[in-house]
Structures are given as C-alpha cells and as structure tokens.
Amino acid sequence: MTVVATMAGTVLSVLVAVGDSVTDGQDVVVLESMKMEVPVQSEGAGEVSEIHVQPGDFVNEGDPLLELK
Amino acid sequence: MSKAIAGTIAGTIAGTIAGTIAGLAPEHCGAPSPEHDDRVTWTAAGRTNSDLLCKGVVELLTLNRNIGGEWTMIRKVLIANRGEIACRIIRTCREMGISTVAVYSDADKDALHVKEADEAVRIGPPPVAQSYLQIDAIIEAAQQTGADALHPGYGLLSENPELARRVAAAGIRFIGPSPEAMAEMGSKVAARSRMKEAGVPLVPGSAGALKDVDHALAEAKAIGYPVMLKASAGGGGIGMQVVGDAEALKKAFASNQARAAAYFGNGEMFIEKLVQSPRHIEVQVLFDEHGNGVYLWERECSIQRRHQKVVEEAPSSFVDATMRKQMGEAALRAARSIGYTNAGTVEFIVDADKNFYFLEMNTRLQVEHPVTEAITGLDLVEWQIRIARGEALTFGQADVRLSGHAIECRVYAEDPVKMLPSPGTVTDLILPQGEGIRNDVSLVAGAAVTPFYDPMIGKLIAYGANRTEAISRMAKAISEYRIEGIRTNLPLLEKIITSEAFAAGETTTEFIQHHISWKE
C-alpha cells in the first residue's frame, strides 16, 4: 500500500521510519504548503517498508510518500 | 532657499491655484462628499480625469508646503510586499505621480507586481524567511533605488517595529505608525492593560491571578456563567476550559491548574467571560501626525475558516447607529492612547447582546480595506501616503461618508471542501466585471500559484446601494468568476453568499460550521 501526498507542497517532517508499524489513520508525514502544515495519514495498518521522501523535498498531489506492507 | 523666499513662493503658488480648484477640491481630493459618487465606475473606468487633475494640484500644493518646510516630498515608494496588495499600492502611487519599486523572491520573478512597478529588485530565494522577511535586503533595495518611502503592505514585516525603526534610521519614510505604537500593540498583555486605562471595553474577567477554587467561584459568580478558565502562561489550549456553572468550575479548577503547572511551570489561573456566538467586528481609524483622527466605520469580519477571514462587509448589518458611534469612539480612544498615526484597525469581539470588547489593534493596512473605501469614497493607501508625508486630514468625523454597502470575498487557492491548499498554474482566468464590482488580484492566465506564500490569490468586492443589492451583485460576480488550473474556494463563497443565513445577517464566527453543508 502506498501513502500519497494529499496536496502539493514541501515535506516538513517524516514521522515514521522503515520497520515501524503504523495504524490506520496515523499521521506519517507532515506537508507544508501556503503557510499551512497538513499531516498526511496512513489509510491502513501495516509496516513501513520504504520511504520515498525526506524533509525539504517538494511533492505534487498524489506523489508517493511511503510504502506499507 | 531661505525661509523668507520660500514663504513668498509658497503664498503665490497657493493663491494662484486655490481659485482654480475651488470647485473641485472638496469632491475629488479624497475628501468625502455625499454628491461624489463615482465608486461604481472602478472596474471599467478607474479614476476620472478630474481626479487626476486634482491629484496633480494636490502634488503642487504638497510641493508648495514642502518648500515652506512642513511636508516631506515622497517621490519613490518601495513596496515591501508581494501579490495583490503590492499591485494595489502601485496603482495608487501611480495615480499620485509617485514612482514605485517592487521587491521579489525568485519564485515571484514573473509576478504581476514586478511587472507593474517602475523598478524591481530581487531580494532572495522563495522562502519568506530568506526574502520578504529580510530587513537588510529590503533596506538595501530601497537605498540602491533611491526610494524615499517604504510601504509594508499587510502580513510579512508590516507589524514589525524593527523594520519601521531600521527604515527610519536609513532616512526613509515608513508609511505606517511609529515603531513605538507598533510595539505597544504587539504585546497582547501590555495592550490589554493600556486599553483598560484608556477606557476601552475588555472581555470581563478576573482582575489578577485566582488564589484558589473559592476565589475562582466568587469571580465567576460576579462575571456570570459560562466562563472560560485560562492559564496565565497558557497557549495551545492547554489549561483552558469552558465551564458552564459552579459545579463544573469546582471540578475543572484543580485539574487545569495542575496541567498548567506541569506544562508551563506556572499554575496561575484566571477566568474570562465566554463570548457566545461571537461576531468579529473591527473599526478602521485614520490619524494624521497633527493629532487629528477619524474613524471610518466598521467592518464585519465574522465569517472565518481556521481563524482567517473569508467574507467581510461594511457596514455591519448587526451594528446600529448608537453602537457604531460607541465602537468608533472606543477605537479612537484606543489609538489615541498609544499616540497612533496613519491607518489602523481596532478589532472587537461582539456578543449576541451587542456588547463589544477590545481584541487587538492591527497597526497596518488591512486586507479588507476595500469595503471601507467603497462606502466612504476614500482611497486608504492615498491617505496613508499623504499622512506619511506630513499632510493633515482635510476632513473631520462629520464629513466621513457612509453610503451603500460593500462585501468582499477572499479567493483562496484551496480545495473548497477539504480547505487544503491547491497550488498550481492558472491556465485560464476571466474576472467578473459589472456595476459595483472591483477585483484586487495579482493573477493573470499563465501565472503560477506557488506553495511558498499565502493561499489568498485575490479579493472580489461588490458594492451596492444597500446590502441586498451588494449580495446580488456578489452572487452574480462569483457565478461569472472563471479560474482554471487550480482549485479555489469559489464554490464555498457561493454557498455563503447565497445562503439564507447570510441574507439574514447571521454572521457569527461559527457561520461555516453551522450553515455550510456539502451534502445534497
């Protein structure tokens, strides 16, 4: 399962690490756009297998942020 | 030039032109007049020729007074801002015959404010901390271009006393209040005690820290429930709770005190009356540097999302003539108590029983100033500049016009339902036109809306002879607004403007949560 960016913006922080288990609805990444910080939530439970972004990266809406298995 | 010669020249110029403009001046020099009614022509025609002629005369008069040593000439203004407000300030400067300097970050190199200004200086990379908040770079740009005044706009550095101080130290006129007045209002606690001294109403609350639960109960009884229990050192809602009665206060006091002590190392508590169904109503004031001040009525700004205003109007349909006068005079007292000069706004929170309480003072031009311009016929940026160059107000309170009704909608680049930012490229843009419609924007088709700055991309203002006409013109304008490539809050604005609750004037800060639904 892929967690994607809900809006275009800059990655402010990544709240999880590879190997972490996350629950459905957990905040995993914080994006910033237009002076607003928006947490991105996982849409399911699983273990983080890969992280595609790091703080400072620019992402477009729909870009993959991380993978869960 | 010696003073004696200056005096002679001054007298001659003034005498010659005074006769020429006698019939023109009261109507067109920014002084309000009931007959002067050209505001509905903004969209298509802009300013009339007689206005321009009149402004030329004012320039001459200014020069004349300057020779006498009273006024300072402003020839070139640097605008330390971006977006629609930079464009709006440029427009007035141009009408006054003043040249303009824009500053820009790399993200804004193709922005409209850069194209519209006479000169433009790059001040850094896209993030505001590295560009628009860089006082050094901004002052350097002003010096490099020979600007003799600086307009800070709103947001960014506009309420930073340090900028005002540094600008003045560099021998440049700051178009705004003194740094001391800005600092005075910058501290909420200090401002509150200042306002109390000045006789400006504050939300009723306990005088000092509460000693214990019995003290809290006594104070709450005196104020009247419901009350808000707050931690003195609080922030982020910690230690804060609404309590409806004595029983609830008994339960809440100890636990909130303990939490505040744990979080802030300070368990000091106080209580304030809870303002229910509050309205956010603010008063525009204008003070020159000679001790004259007027209030330019109120703006109703209650409709908000995430504590940011979405729809504003002037006048407020909730405010009657008596209350208008009381609020206006309280705003004048507030401003006068700190020696305020230039344009400023005193914000009040108003309860359902029409009691109003001081919230804060914004020591700058406000985003929603166009609604005040619409009902008074004044150009606030023009007056900011005239005051900054030392002119005295040419009118008193009794001359300030209040005619018709104006509404402003803030157009945000955001998803209307989720209210999440939606940056992107504007592929198509058709702005609504028509009687009483004004657009303050900095967008053109092909422009990029970047994620670096505020999501507000434009302001749509509708003026009408009365509120009903203003609403119907606004509704029509929103329906004609066409913007492609990014999502905007226009669908939300349409729902608000066409709702029965808005027509009924039920404009409280809870408007969106109570009256807007996306379910069909």
Chai-1 contact restraints between the chains, C-beta under 6 A:
chainA,res_idxA,chainB,res_idxB,connection_type,confidence,min_distance_angstrom,max_distance_angstrom,comment,restraint_id
A,M7,B,L420,contact,1.0,0.0,6.0,A-B,restraint_1
A,M7,B,P421,contact,1.0,0.0,6.0,A-B,restraint_2
A,A8,B,P423,contact,1.0,0.0,6.0,A-B,restraint_3
A,A8,B,P451,contact,1.0,0.0,6.0,A-B,restraint_4
A,G9,B,P451,contact,1.0,0.0,6.0,A-B,restraint_5
A,S33,B,P421,contact,1.0,0.0,6.0,A-B,restraint_6
A,S33,B,P451,contact,1.0,0.0,6.0,A-B,restraint_7
A,M34,B,P421,contact,1.0,0.0,6.0,A-B,restraint_8
A,M34,B,P451,contact,1.0,0.0,6.0,A-B,restraint_9
A,M34,B,P455,contact,1.0,0.0,6.0,A-B,restraint_10
A,K35,B,D454,contact,1.0,0.0,6.0,A-B,restraint_11
A,M36,B,P421,contact,1.0,0.0,6.0,A-B,restraint_12
